[in-house]
Amino acid sequence: MKLTFKAHEGLCADAMDIRKAVFVEEQGFDDEFDDIDRRSTHLVAFLGKLAVATCRYFSNLNDQEEHFVGRVAVSKPFRGRGIGILLLAKAERGIIEKGGKRSRLAAQLQARKFYEKHGYYPVGDVFIEAGCPHIWMEKKLV
C-alpha cells in the first residue's frame, strides 16, 4: 500500500487522534494540545485511507528562517517501517517551501539517535518537559 501525505493548516481530527493515542494513552502526557496547534501546519501520513502518522511544524515568530518540528508520532502498529523518516523529510520539504532554512525540535531523549541518523545534532543540555527528558536538536535544511 502506498504512503500519502496531507498537510492541514491548524489541527485536524486525524492528527489529534494519533497524538492522543501515542502521547496521551501510551506515554501518559496530560497537556498534549496547545495554542501552537492553531498556527502550525499538521502533516498526516496515510496508508490507503488510514491515518498512521503525524507531526506539526511552525515558524519561529522572531526568525522566519527557523522552524520547529514537533509532535512527531507514528501509530504503534506501523512503527519500524520507515514512516517516521518519510514524514520528517516531507515536513522538512514543507519548511523549505515556506522559506525555512533551519529545523529545530525538542526530542525525547529516547528518540535522539533517530534524529541524529537523519541529520539533526544536539544543541544544549538535557531538560525535563512534562516529566520526560528532552534535548534540543537542529538541522540546517539549505
N, CA, C and O atoms as CSV, one atom per row, in Angstrom:
chain,resi,resn,atom,element,x,y,z
A,1,MET,N,N,0.836,-1.181,0.000
A,1,MET,CA,C,0.000,0.000,0.000
A,1,MET,C,C,0.879,1.241,0.000
A,1,MET,O,O,1.907,1.274,0.675
A,2,LYS,N,N,0.486,2.247,-0.742
A,2,LYS,CA,C,1.275,3.467,-0.909
A,2,LYS,C,C,1.028,4.460,0.230
A,2,LYS,O,O,-0.103,4.654,0.675
A,3,LEU,N,N,2.115,5.080,0.685
A,3,LEU,CA,C,2.051,6.116,1.710
A,3,LEU,C,C,1.791,7.456,1.032
A,3,LEU,O,O,2.495,7.820,0.090
A,4,THR,N,N,0.790,8.192,1.502
A,4,THR,CA,C,0.499,9.535,1.004
A,4,THR,C,C,0.466,10.489,2.187
A,4,THR,O,O,0.351,10.075,3.341
A,5,PHE,N,N,0.568,11.769,1.876
A,5,PHE,CA,C,0.608,12.799,2.917
A,5,PHE,C,C,-0.410,13.884,2.624
A,5,PHE,O,O,-0.695,14.196,1.468
A,6,LYS,N,N,-0.947,14.448,3.683
A,6,LYS,CA,C,-1.840,15.592,3.552
A,6,LYS,C,C,-1.464,16.607,4.616
A,6,LYS,O,O,-1.318,16.270,5.791
A,7,ALA,N,N,-1.308,17.869,4.186
A,7,ALA,CA,C,-0.976,18.957,5.110
A,7,ALA,C,C,-2.241,19.743,5.430
A,7,ALA,O,O,-3.064,20.008,4.553
A,8,HIS,N,N,-2.380,20.107,6.689
A,8,HIS,CA,C,-3.516,20.893,7.166
A,8,HIS,C,C,-2.987,22.103,7.910
A,8,HIS,O,O,-2.059,21.984,8.711
A,9,GLU,N,N,-3.563,23.256,7.656
A,9,GLU,CA,C,-3.236,24.443,8.448
A,9,GLU,C,C,-4.134,24.409,9.677
A,9,GLU,O,O,-5.349,24.570,9.563
A,10,GLY,N,N,-3.557,24.206,10.821
A,10,GLY,CA,C,-4.320,24.019,12.047
A,10,GLY,C,C,-4.528,22.543,12.317
A,10,GLY,O,O,-4.339,21.704,11.436
A,11,LEU,N,N,-4.913,22.237,13.530
A,11,LEU,CA,C,-5.061,20.850,13.977
A,11,LEU,C,C,-6.275,20.196,13.329
A,11,LEU,O,O,-7.368,20.762,13.330
A,12,CYS,N,N,-6.078,18.997,12.775
A,12,CYS,CA,C,-7.162,18.242,12.165
A,12,CYS,C,C,-7.462,17.006,13.019
A,12,CYS,O,O,-6.669,16.632,13.883
A,13,ALA,N,N,-8.601,16.385,12.772
A,13,ALA,CA,C,-9.039,15.243,13.584
A,13,ALA,C,C,-8.066,14.069,13.490
A,13,ALA,O,O,-7.804,13.414,14.499
A,14,ASP,N,N,-7.528,13.788,12.307
A,14,ASP,CA,C,-6.603,12.654,12.164
A,14,ASP,C,C,-5.349,12.856,13.005
A,14,ASP,O,O,-4.905,11.935,13.691
A,15,ALA,N,N,-4.774,14.059,12.956
A,15,ALA,CA,C,-3.578,14.353,13.756
A,15,ALA,C,C,-3.908,14.272,15.241
A,15,ALA,O,O,-3.121,13.742,16.026
A,16,MET,N,N,-5.050,14.787,15.621
A,16,MET,CA,C,-5.465,14.761,17.023
A,16,MET,C,C,-5.599,13.320,17.519
A,16,MET,O,O,-5.131,12.995,18.610
A,17,ASP,N,N,-6.225,12.470,16.737
A,17,ASP,CA,C,-6.419,11.072,17.139
A,17,ASP,C,C,-5.093,10.339,17.332
A,17,ASP,O,O,-4.923,9.612,18.310
A,18,ILE,N,N,-4.156,10.527,16.406
A,18,ILE,CA,C,-2.855,9.855,16.503
A,18,ILE,C,C,-2.085,10.367,17.715
A,18,ILE,O,O,-1.530,9.576,18.477
A,19,ARG,N,N,-2.050,11.671,17.894
A,19,ARG,CA,C,-1.332,12.247,19.038
A,19,ARG,C,C,-1.942,11.808,20.351
A,19,ARG,O,O,-1.216,11.528,21.305
A,20,LYS,N,N,-3.253,11.743,20.421
A,20,LYS,CA,C,-3.906,11.290,21.656
A,20,LYS,C,C,-3.505,9.850,21.957
A,20,LYS,O,O,-3.185,9.523,23.100
A,21,ALA,N,N,-3.519,8.986,20.940
A,21,ALA,CA,C,-3.161,7.574,21.142
A,21,ALA,C,C,-1.705,7.435,21.592
A,21,ALA,O,O,-1.410,6.696,22.531
A,22,VAL,N,N,-0.800,8.143,20.921
A,22,VAL,CA,C,0.633,7.981,21.191
A,22,VAL,C,C,1.060,8.718,22.470
A,22,VAL,O,O,1.655,8.118,23.365
A,23,PHE,N,N,0.758,9.993,22.548
A,23,PHE,CA,C,1.302,10.795,23.642
A,23,PHE,C,C,0.473,10.731,24.927
A,23,PHE,O,O,1.033,10.747,26.023
A,24,VAL,N,N,-0.836,10.660,24.804
A,24,VAL,CA,C,-1.679,10.646,25.997
A,24,VAL,C,C,-1.874,9.219,26.506
A,24,VAL,O,O,-1.574,8.922,27.662
A,25,GLU,N,N,-2.378,8.337,25.637
A,25,GLU,CA,C,-2.690,6.977,26.082
A,25,GLU,C,C,-1.447,6.115,26.285
A,25,GLU,O,O,-1.359,5.415,27.294
A,26,GLU,N,N,-0.482,6.142,25.361
A,26,GLU,CA,C,0.721,5.312,25.504
A,26,GLU,C,C,1.729,5.897,26.487
A,26,GLU,O,O,2.233,5.192,27.361
A,27,GLN,N,N,2.020,7.199,26.339
A,27,GLN,CA,C,3.114,7.796,27.094
A,27,GLN,C,C,2.658,8.561,28.330
A,27,GLN,O,O,3.494,8.937,29.152
A,28,GLY,N,N,1.380,8.798,28.485
A,28,GLY,CA,C,0.850,9.394,29.696
A,28,GLY,C,C,0.985,10.895,29.836
A,28,GLY,O,O,0.900,11.410,30.952
A,29,PHE,N,N,1.193,11.623,28.738
A,29,PHE,CA,C,1.263,13.082,28.817
A,29,PHE,C,C,-0.136,13.653,28.980
A,29,PHE,O,O,-1.094,13.157,28.387
A,30,ASP,N,N,-0.246,14.710,29.796
A,30,ASP,CA,C,-1.543,15.334,30.059
A,30,ASP,C,C,-1.838,16.503,29.126
A,30,ASP,O,O,-2.943,16.616,28.596
A,31,ASP,N,N,-0.861,17.359,28.928
A,31,ASP,CA,C,-1.073,18.597,28.173
A,31,ASP,C,C,-0.577,18.450,26.738
A,31,ASP,O,O,0.396,19.094,26.344
A,32,GLU,N,N,-1.236,17.617,25.973
A,32,GLU,CA,C,-0.780,17.328,24.618
A,32,GLU,C,C,-1.118,18.430,23.621
A,32,GLU,O,O,-0.351,18.663,22.687
A,33,PHE,N,N,-2.221,19.099,23.791
A,33,PHE,CA,C,-2.677,20.074,22.807
A,33,PHE,C,C,-2.489,21.478,23.358
A,33,PHE,O,O,-2.718,21.727,24.542
A,34,ASP,N,N,-2.062,22.407,22.479
A,34,ASP,CA,C,-1.743,23.760,22.936
A,34,ASP,C,C,-2.092,24.792,21.874
A,34,ASP,O,O,-2.580,24.451,20.796
A,35,ASP,N,N,-1.838,26.048,22.187
A,35,ASP,CA,C,-2.153,27.149,21.273
A,35,ASP,C,C,-1.327,27.104,19.986
A,35,ASP,O,O,-1.753,27.633,18.959
A,36,ILE,N,N,-0.164,26.483,20.035
A,36,ILE,CA,C,0.681,26.390,18.841
A,36,ILE,C,C,-0.013,25.571,17.755
A,36,ILE,O,O,0.240,25.780,16.568
A,37,ASP,N,N,-0.878,24.650,18.146
A,37,ASP,CA,C,-1.599,23.848,17.161
A,37,ASP,C,C,-2.346,24.711,16.151
A,37,ASP,O,O,-2.453,24.342,14.981
A,38,ARG,N,N,-2.861,25.853,16.590
A,38,ARG,CA,C,-3.642,26.719,15.694
A,38,ARG,C,C,-2.795,27.341,14.595
A,38,ARG,O,O,-3.293,27.592,13.498
A,39,ARG,N,N,-1.511,27.594,14.880
A,39,ARG,CA,C,-0.673,28.257,13.881
A,39,ARG,C,C,0.321,27.311,13.196
A,39,ARG,O,O,1.225,27.752,12.486
A,40,SER,N,N,0.141,26.028,13.417
A,40,SER,CA,C,1.042,25.028,12.842
A,40,SER,C,C,0.457,24.392,11.595
A,40,SER,O,O,-0.758,24.332,11.408
A,41,THR,N,N,1.358,23.919,10.749
A,41,THR,CA,C,0.971,23.020,9.670
A,41,THR,C,C,1.043,21.622,10.247
A,41,THR,O,O,2.067,21.233,10.807
A,42,HIS,N,N,-0.022,20.870,10.116
A,42,HIS,CA,C,-0.079,19.496,10.610
A,42,HIS,C,C,-0.023,18.565,9.409
A,42,HIS,O,O,-0.869,18.625,8.518
A,43,LEU,N,N,0.968,17.721,9.402
A,43,LEU,CA,C,1.171,16.775,8.321
A,43,LEU,C,C,0.698,15.406,8.791
A,43,LEU,O,O,1.053,14.955,9.880
A,44,VAL,N,N,-0.108,14.751,7.958
A,44,VAL,CA,C,-0.621,13.425,8.298
A,44,VAL,C,C,-0.228,12.469,7.183
A,44,VAL,O,O,-0.392,12.774,6.002
A,45,ALA,N,N,0.296,11.301,7.572
A,45,ALA,CA,C,0.649,10.245,6.622
A,45,ALA,C,C,-0.467,9.206,6.618
A,45,ALA,O,O,-0.991,8.825,7.665
A,46,PHE,N,N,-0.815,8.760,5.420
A,46,PHE,CA,C,-1.878,7.772,5.240
A,46,PHE,C,C,-1.352,6.549,4.510
A,46,PHE,O,O,-0.567,6.664,3.569
A,47,LEU,N,N,-1.787,5.383,4.948
A,47,LEU,CA,C,-1.642,4.138,4.195
A,47,LEU,C,C,-3.050,3.831,3.701
A,47,LEU,O,O,-3.918,3.432,4.477
A,48,GLY,N,N,-3.263,4.020,2.415
A,48,GLY,CA,C,-4.626,3.949,1.899
A,48,GLY,C,C,-5.411,5.084,2.522
A,48,GLY,O,O,-5.011,6.244,2.426
A,49,LYS,N,N,-6.529,4.759,3.163
A,49,LYS,CA,C,-7.361,5.780,3.818
A,49,LYS,C,C,-7.096,5.882,5.317
A,49,LYS,O,O,-7.734,6.675,6.010
A,50,LEU,N,N,-6.152,5.078,5.820
A,50,LEU,CA,C,-5.880,5.027,7.248
A,50,LEU,C,C,-4.765,5.996,7.639
A,50,LEU,O,O,-3.646,5.894,7.136
A,51,ALA,N,N,-5.068,6.929,8.532
A,51,ALA,CA,C,-4.055,7.849,9.061
A,51,ALA,C,C,-3.149,7.081,10.012
A,51,ALA,O,O,-3.629,6.466,10.964
A,52,VAL,N,N,-1.812,7.113,9.757
A,52,VAL,CA,C,-0.884,6.297,10.542
A,52,VAL,C,C,0.216,7.094,11.239
A,52,VAL,O,O,0.895,6.560,12.116
A,53,ALA,N,N,0.404,8.360,10.869
A,53,ALA,CA,C,1.476,9.151,11.477
A,53,ALA,C,C,1.170,10.628,11.309
A,53,ALA,O,O,0.420,11.027,10.417
A,54,THR,N,N,1.762,11.435,12.182
A,54,THR,CA,C,1.561,12.882,12.097
A,54,THR,C,C,2.741,13.627,12.705
A,54,THR,O,O,3.514,13.069,13.484
A,55,CYS,N,N,2.865,14.886,12.340
A,55,CYS,CA,C,3.760,15.831,13.001
A,55,CYS,C,C,3.230,17.225,12.713
A,55,CYS,O,O,2.324,17.406,11.899
A,56,ARG,N,N,3.802,18.197,13.385
A,56,ARG,CA,C,3.453,19.577,13.092
A,56,ARG,C,C,4.734,20.368,12.900
A,56,ARG,O,O,5.792,19.990,13.405
A,57,TYR,N,N,4.632,21.477,12.162
A,57,TYR,CA,C,5.767,22.384,12.039
A,57,TYR,C,C,5.252,23.811,11.951
A,57,TYR,O,O,4.151,24.073,11.469
A,58,PHE,N,N,6.093,24.730,12.438
A,58,PHE,CA,C,5.701,26.130,12.503
A,58,PHE,C,C,6.952,26.993,12.577
A,58,PHE,O,O,8.010,26.541,13.014
A,59,SER,N,N,6.814,28.241,12.145
A,59,SER,CA,C,7.973,29.134,12.131
A,59,SER,C,C,8.199,29.752,13.504
A,59,SER,O,O,7.280,29.904,14.309
A,60,ASN,N,N,9.453,30.101,13.734
A,60,ASN,CA,C,9.826,30.909,14.885
A,60,ASN,C,C,9.341,32.323,14.572
A,60,ASN,O,O,9.762,32.904,13.571
A,61,LEU,N,N,8.486,32.877,15.385
A,61,LEU,CA,C,7.918,34.200,15.104
A,61,LEU,C,C,8.984,35.295,15.042
A,61,LEU,O,O,8.759,36.343,14.435
A,62,ASN,N,N,10.142,35.060,15.666
A,62,ASN,CA,C,11.223,36.054,15.668
A,62,ASN,C,C,12.262,35.810,14.585
A,62,ASN,O,O,13.136,36.651,14.376
A,63,ASP,N,N,12.189,34.675,13.889
A,63,ASP,CA,C,13.176,34.320,12.869
A,63,ASP,C,C,12.502,33.387,11.868
A,63,ASP,O,O,12.426,32.179,12.094
A,64,GLN,N,N,12.015,33.945,10.766
A,64,GLN,CA,C,11.235,33.178,9.793
A,64,GLN,C,C,12.060,32.096,9.077
A,64,GLN,O,O,11.490,31.211,8.439
A,65,GLU,N,N,13.386,32.160,9.176
A,65,GLU,CA,C,14.210,31.102,8.579
A,65,GLU,C,C,14.277,29.873,9.472
A,65,GLU,O,O,14.667,28.799,9.013
A,66,GLU,N,N,13.904,30.012,10.734
A,66,GLU,CA,C,13.936,28.898,11.677
A,66,GLU,C,C,12.511,28.381,11.904
A,66,GLU,O,O,11.595,29.149,12.200
A,67,HIS,N,N,12.353,27.087,11.760
A,67,HIS,CA,C,11.068,26.441,12.007
A,67,HIS,C,C,11.258,25.344,13.044
A,67,HIS,O,O,12.352,24.806,13.218
A,68,PHE,N,N,10.173,25.030,13.722
A,68,PHE,CA,C,10.175,23.970,14.714
A,68,PHE,C,C,9.326,22.813,14.216
A,68,PHE,O,O,8.250,23.012,13.652
A,69,VAL,N,N,9.818,21.611,14.430
A,69,VAL,CA,C,9.057,20.392,14.156
A,69,VAL,C,C,8.702,19.801,15.505
A,69,VAL,O,O,9.518,19.812,16.427
A,70,GLY,N,N,7.507,19.293,15.624
A,70,GLY,CA,C,7.122,18.700,16.892
A,70,GLY,C,C,5.993,17.712,16.750
A,70,GLY,O,O,5.396,17.548,15.686
A,71,ARG,N,N,5.722,17.056,17.867
A,71,ARG,CA,C,4.625,16.101,17.965
A,71,ARG,C,C,4.698,15.039,16.861
A,71,ARG,O,O,3.686,14.657,16.274
A,72,VAL,N,N,5.925,14.574,16.597
A,72,VAL,CA,C,6.134,13.508,15.615
A,72,VAL,C,C,5.646,12.208,16.241
A,72,VAL,O,O,6.152,11.784,17.280
A,73,ALA,N,N,4.662,11.581,15.606
A,73,ALA,CA,C,4.049,10.380,16.180
A,73,ALA,C,C,3.644,9.410,15.076
A,73,ALA,O,O,3.008,9.789,14.093
A,74,VAL,N,N,4.027,8.153,15.263
A,74,VAL,CA,C,3.621,7.068,14.368
A,74,VAL,C,C,2.786,6.098,15.193
A,74,VAL,O,O,3.202,5.681,16.274
A,75,SER,N,N,1.623,5.741,14.692
A,75,SER,CA,C,0.759,4.785,15.392
A,75,SER,C,C,1.514,3.485,15.625
A,75,SER,O,O,2.249,3.016,14.756
A,76,LYS,N,N,1.326,2.914,16.799
A,76,LYS,CA,C,2.114,1.763,17.241
A,76,LYS,C,C,2.194,0.615,16.223
A,76,LYS,O,O,3.290,0.095,16.011
A,77,PRO,N,N,1.098,0.193,15.586
A,77,PRO,CA,C,1.205,-0.946,14.657
A,77,PRO,C,C,2.037,-0.658,13.404
A,77,PRO,O,O,2.366,-1.581,12.657
A,78,PHE,N,N,2.381,0.614,13.167
A,78,PHE,CA,C,3.067,0.982,11.935
A,78,PHE,C,C,4.504,1.443,12.151
A,78,PHE,O,O,5.147,1.932,11.222
A,79,ARG,N,N,5.008,1.290,13.371
A,79,ARG,CA,C,6.390,1.671,13.665
A,79,ARG,C,C,7.363,0.666,13.061
A,79,ARG,O,O,7.028,-0.498,12.840
A,80,GLY,N,N,8.572,1.144,12.803
A,80,GLY,CA,C,9.620,0.273,12.276
A,80,GLY,C,C,9.528,0.045,10.783
A,80,GLY,O,O,10.201,-0.842,10.259
A,81,ARG,N,N,8.726,0.809,10.093
A,81,ARG,CA,C,8.553,0.659,8.635
A,81,ARG,C,C,9.129,1.834,7.853
A,81,ARG,O,O,8.959,1.907,6.636
A,82,GLY,N,N,9.807,2.753,8.536
A,82,GLY,CA,C,10.383,3.914,7.857
A,82,GLY,C,C,9.416,5.061,7.655
A,82,GLY,O,O,9.753,6.038,6.987
A,83,ILE,N,N,8.223,4.965,8.216
A,83,ILE,CA,C,7.223,6.013,8.042
A,83,ILE,C,C,7.658,7.302,8.729
A,83,ILE,O,O,7.438,8.390,8.197
A,84,GLY,N,N,8.270,7.193,9.896
A,84,GLY,CA,C,8.704,8.379,10.633
A,84,GLY,C,C,9.692,9.222,9.852
A,84,GLY,O,O,9.580,10.447,9.841
A,85,ILE,N,N,10.659,8.594,9.197
A,85,ILE,CA,C,11.641,9.371,8.441
A,85,ILE,C,C,11.020,9.974,7.193
A,85,ILE,O,O,11.380,11.084,6.801
A,86,LEU,N,N,10.094,9.265,6.564
A,86,LEU,CA,C,9.418,9.844,5.403
A,86,LEU,C,C,8.571,11.047,5.817
A,86,LEU,O,O,8.516,12.047,5.102
A,87,LEU,N,N,7.924,10.947,6.954
A,87,LEU,CA,C,7.134,12.050,7.495
A,87,LEU,C,C,8.031,13.246,7.797
A,87,LEU,O,O,7.704,14.378,7.439
A,88,LEU,N,N,9.156,12.997,8.451
A,88,LEU,CA,C,10.092,14.066,8.796
A,88,LEU,C,C,10.634,14.739,7.537
A,88,LEU,O,O,10.722,15.966,7.480
A,89,ALA,N,N,10.996,13.949,6.534
A,89,ALA,CA,C,11.514,14.503,5.276
A,89,ALA,C,C,10.457,15.357,4.576
A,89,ALA,O,O,10.777,16.409,4.023
A,90,LYS,N,N,9.222,14.916,4.597
A,90,LYS,CA,C,8.129,15.687,3.986
A,90,LYS,C,C,7.931,17.001,4.743
A,90,LYS,O,O,7.723,18.043,4.121
A,91,ALA,N,N,7.992,16.966,6.068
A,91,ALA,CA,C,7.879,18.194,6.864
A,91,ALA,C,C,9.022,19.150,6.538
A,91,ALA,O,O,8.800,20.354,6.412
A,92,GLU,N,N,10.234,18.633,6.400
A,92,GLU,CA,C,11.379,19.482,6.071
A,92,GLU,C,C,11.201,20.130,4.707
A,92,GLU,O,O,11.556,21.296,4.532
A,93,ARG,N,N,10.658,19.402,3.737
A,93,ARG,CA,C,10.376,19.997,2.419
A,93,ARG,C,C,9.335,21.117,2.556
A,93,ARG,O,O,9.446,22.159,1.911
A,94,GLY,N,N,8.334,20.891,3.396
A,94,GLY,CA,C,7.325,21.922,3.632
A,94,GLY,C,C,7.926,23.165,4.258
A,94,GLY,O,O,7.550,24.285,3.910
A,95,ILE,N,N,8.854,22.976,5.176
A,95,ILE,CA,C,9.538,24.105,5.815
A,95,ILE,C,C,10.332,24.889,4.773
A,95,ILE,O,O,10.288,26.119,4.760
A,96,ILE,N,N,11.047,24.197,3.913
A,96,ILE,CA,C,11.829,24.855,2.860
A,96,ILE,C,C,10.906,25.645,1.939
A,96,ILE,O,O,11.223,26.770,1.554
A,97,GLU,N,N,9.770,25.060,1.586
A,97,GLU,CA,C,8.800,25.760,0.726
A,97,GLU,C,C,8.284,27.038,1.379
A,97,GLU,O,O,7.905,27.975,0.677
A,98,LYS,N,N,8.263,27.092,2.692
A,98,LYS,CA,C,7.812,28.285,3.425
A,98,LYS,C,C,8.971,29.243,3.693
A,98,LYS,O,O,8.798,30.234,4.403
A,99,GLY,N,N,10.145,28.964,3.137
A,99,GLY,CA,C,11.299,29.848,3.300
A,99,GLY,C,C,12.194,29.504,4.468
A,99,GLY,O,O,13.123,30.252,4.774
A,100,GLY,N,N,11.936,28.387,5.128
A,100,GLY,CA,C,12.754,27.987,6.262
A,100,GLY,C,C,14.107,27.449,5.836
A,100,GLY,O,O,14.241,26.826,4.783
A,101,LYS,N,N,15.104,27.699,6.667
A,101,LYS,CA,C,16.460,27.214,6.387
A,101,LYS,C,C,17.008,26.324,7.485
A,101,LYS,O,O,18.014,25.640,7.296
A,102,ARG,N,N,16.333,26.333,8.655
A,102,ARG,CA,C,16.750,25.510,9.786
A,102,ARG,C,C,15.521,24.882,10.417
A,102,ARG,O,O,14.444,25.475,10.473
A,103,SER,N,N,15.722,23.671,10.887
A,103,SER,CA,C,14.670,22.971,11.621
A,103,SER,C,C,15.191,22.681,13.021
A,103,SER,O,O,16.321,22.224,13.193
A,104,ARG,N,N,14.358,22.950,14.014
A,104,ARG,CA,C,14.697,22.646,15.411
A,104,ARG,C,C,13.596,21.780,15.987
A,104,ARG,O,O,12.439,21.860,15.573
A,105,LEU,N,N,13.971,20.955,16.943
A,105,LEU,CA,C,12.971,20.143,17.631
A,105,LEU,C,C,13.455,19.794,19.019
A,105,LEU,O,O,14.656,19.730,19.282
A,106,ALA,N,N,12.505,19.570,19.897
A,106,ALA,CA,C,12.794,19.122,21.256
A,106,ALA,C,C,12.531,17.622,21.264
A,106,ALA,O,O,11.388,17.189,21.408
A,107,ALA,N,N,13.580,16.839,21.110
A,107,ALA,CA,C,13.446,15.385,21.002
A,107,ALA,C,C,13.373,14.745,22.373
A,107,ALA,O,O,14.121,15.113,23.279
A,108,GLN,N,N,12.478,13.794,22.526
A,108,GLN,CA,C,12.540,12.954,23.708
A,108,GLN,C,C,13.896,12.262,23.643
A,108,GLN,O,O,14.330,11.842,22.570
A,109,LEU,N,N,14.557,12.146,24.771
A,109,LEU,CA,C,15.897,11.570,24.784
A,109,LEU,C,C,15.931,10.182,24.151
A,109,LEU,O,O,16.913,9.825,23.500
A,110,GLN,N,N,14.879,9.402,24.330
A,110,GLN,CA,C,14.818,8.067,23.735
A,110,GLN,C,C,14.803,8.115,22.201
A,110,GLN,O,O,15.107,7.107,21.564
A,111,ALA,N,N,14.457,9.261,21.589
A,111,ALA,CA,C,14.395,9.385,20.128
A,111,ALA,C,C,15.621,10.097,19.552
A,111,ALA,O,O,15.704,10.302,18.340
A,112,ARG,N,N,16.559,10.472,20.400
A,112,ARG,CA,C,17.726,11.244,19.956
A,112,ARG,C,C,18.472,10.559,18.807
A,112,ARG,O,O,18.803,11.211,17.816
A,113,LYS,N,N,18.734,9.284,18.923
A,113,LYS,CA,C,19.508,8.576,17.891
A,113,LYS,C,C,18.770,8.574,16.546
A,113,LYS,O,O,19.398,8.682,15.493
A,114,PHE,N,N,17.445,8.451,16.584
A,114,PHE,CA,C,16.646,8.517,15.355
A,114,PHE,C,C,16.908,9.839,14.628
A,114,PHE,O,O,17.159,9.850,13.423
A,115,TYR,N,N,16.848,10.945,15.362
A,115,TYR,CA,C,17.038,12.254,14.742
A,115,TYR,C,C,18.492,12.454,14.301
A,115,TYR,O,O,18.742,13.052,13.254
A,116,GLU,N,N,19.441,11.963,15.082
A,116,GLU,CA,C,20.851,12.073,14.686
A,116,GLU,C,C,21.105,11.341,13.377
A,116,GLU,O,O,21.858,11.833,12.537
A,117,LYS,N,N,20.497,10.185,13.187
A,117,LYS,CA,C,20.659,9.428,11.935
A,117,LYS,C,C,20.155,10.209,10.730
A,117,LYS,O,O,20.547,9.935,9.596
A,118,HIS,N,N,19.297,11.170,10.977
A,118,HIS,CA,C,18.682,11.916,9.891
A,118,HIS,C,C,19.106,13.379,9.863
A,118,HIS,O,O,18.364,14.254,9.416
A,119,GLY,N,N,20.338,13.623,10.362
A,119,GLY,CA,C,20.962,14.917,10.170
A,119,GLY,C,C,20.807,15.937,11.272
A,119,GLY,O,O,21.328,17.046,11.150
A,120,TYR,N,N,20.113,15.607,12.343
A,120,TYR,CA,C,19.946,16.545,13.453
A,120,TYR,C,C,21.108,16.382,14.427
A,120,TYR,O,O,21.642,15.287,14.606
A,121,TYR,N,N,21.483,17.483,15.045
A,121,TYR,CA,C,22.541,17.424,16.047
A,121,TYR,C,C,22.051,18.129,17.312
A,121,TYR,O,O,21.286,19.091,17.239
A,122,PRO,N,N,22.500,17.642,18.475
A,122,PRO,CA,C,22.039,18.222,19.743
A,122,PRO,C,C,22.623,19.607,19.975
A,122,PRO,O,O,23.769,19.884,19.621
A,123,VAL,N,N,21.812,20.469,20.576
A,123,VAL,CA,C,22.265,21.795,20.995
A,123,VAL,C,C,21.750,22.020,22.414
A,123,VAL,O,O,20.544,22.001,22.661
A,124,GLY,N,N,22.664,22.230,23.323
A,124,GLY,CA,C,22.271,22.454,24.704
A,124,GLY,C,C,22.230,21.180,25.518
A,124,GLY,O,O,22.645,20.111,25.070
A,125,ASP,N,N,21.724,21.322,26.710
A,125,ASP,CA,C,21.695,20.238,27.676
A,125,ASP,C,C,20.331,19.568,27.714
A,125,ASP,O,O,19.340,20.109,27.221
A,126,VAL,N,N,20.300,18.403,28.296
A,126,VAL,CA,C,19.050,17.681,28.506
A,126,VAL,C,C,18.188,18.487,29.474
A,126,VAL,O,O,18.690,19.048,30.448
A,127,PHE,N,N,16.897,18.539,29.198
A,127,PHE,CA,C,15.954,19.223,30.078
A,127,PHE,C,C,14.714,18.348,30.241
A,127,PHE,O,O,14.468,17.440,29.447
A,128,ILE,N,N,13.962,18.629,31.255
A,128,ILE,CA,C,12.750,17.860,31.547
A,128,ILE,C,C,11.540,18.647,31.076
A,128,ILE,O,O,11.362,19.809,31.439
A,129,GLU,N,N,10.719,18.010,30.274
A,129,GLU,CA,C,9.453,18.596,29.841
A,129,GLU,C,C,8.364,17.566,30.092
A,129,GLU,O,O,8.450,16.434,29.616
A,130,ALA,N,N,7.358,17.951,30.825
A,130,ALA,CA,C,6.240,17.059,31.175
A,130,ALA,C,C,6.749,15.760,31.806
A,130,ALA,O,O,6.212,14.681,31.554
A,131,GLY,N,N,7.804,15.885,32.636
A,131,GLY,CA,C,8.349,14.734,33.337
A,131,GLY,C,C,9.211,13.807,32.495
A,131,GLY,O,O,9.594,12.731,32.955
A,132,CYS,N,N,9.522,14.211,31.264
A,132,CYS,CA,C,10.274,13.362,30.332
A,132,CYS,C,C,11.535,14.091,29.876
A,132,CYS,O,O,11.462,15.269,29.524
A,133,PRO,N,N,12.701,13.415,29.873
A,133,PRO,CA,C,13.927,14.080,29.413
A,133,PRO,C,C,13.894,14.338,27.898
A,133,PRO,O,O,13.556,13.462,27.102
A,134,HIS,N,N,14.256,15.563,27.537
A,134,HIS,CA,C,14.308,16.011,26.143
A,134,HIS,C,C,15.655,16.677,25.888
A,134,HIS,O,O,16.394,17.006,26.817
A,135,ILE,N,N,15.951,16.865,24.623
A,135,ILE,CA,C,17.120,17.658,24.213
A,135,ILE,C,C,16.780,18.410,22.942
A,135,ILE,O,O,16.140,17.871,22.039
A,136,TRP,N,N,17.212,19.660,22.878
A,136,TRP,CA,C,17.023,20.430,21.663
A,136,TRP,C,C,17.966,19.910,20.596
A,136,TRP,O,O,19.129,19.611,20.869
A,137,MET,N,N,17.455,19.806,19.376
A,137,MET,CA,C,18.259,19.356,18.242
A,137,MET,C,C,17.928,20.252,17.056
A,137,MET,O,O,16.833,20.808,16.971
A,138,GLU,N,N,18.879,20.386,16.148
A,138,GLU,CA,C,18.605,21.186,14.959
A,138,GLU,C,C,19.297,20.615,13.733
A,138,GLU,O,O,20.194,19.776,13.822
A,139,LYS,N,N,18.845,21.100,12.592
A,139,LYS,CA,C,19.364,20.647,11.303
A,139,LYS,C,C,19.285,21.824,10.336
A,139,LYS,O,O,18.268,22.514,10.265
A,140,LYS,N,N,20.368,22.044,9.593
A,140,LYS,CA,C,20.358,23.029,8.532
A,140,LYS,C,C,19.701,22.379,7.323
A,140,LYS,O,O,20.073,21.275,6.926
A,141,LEU,N,N,18.730,23.061,6.743
A,141,LEU,CA,C,17.983,22.478,5.629
A,141,LEU,C,C,18.482,22.927,4.278
A,141,LEU,O,O,18.367,22.189,3.300
A,142,VAL,N,N,19.040,24.132,4.203
A,142,VAL,CA,C,19.560,24.633,2.916
A,142,VAL,C,C,20.901,25.305,3.145
A,142,VAL,O,O,21.515,25.796,2.198
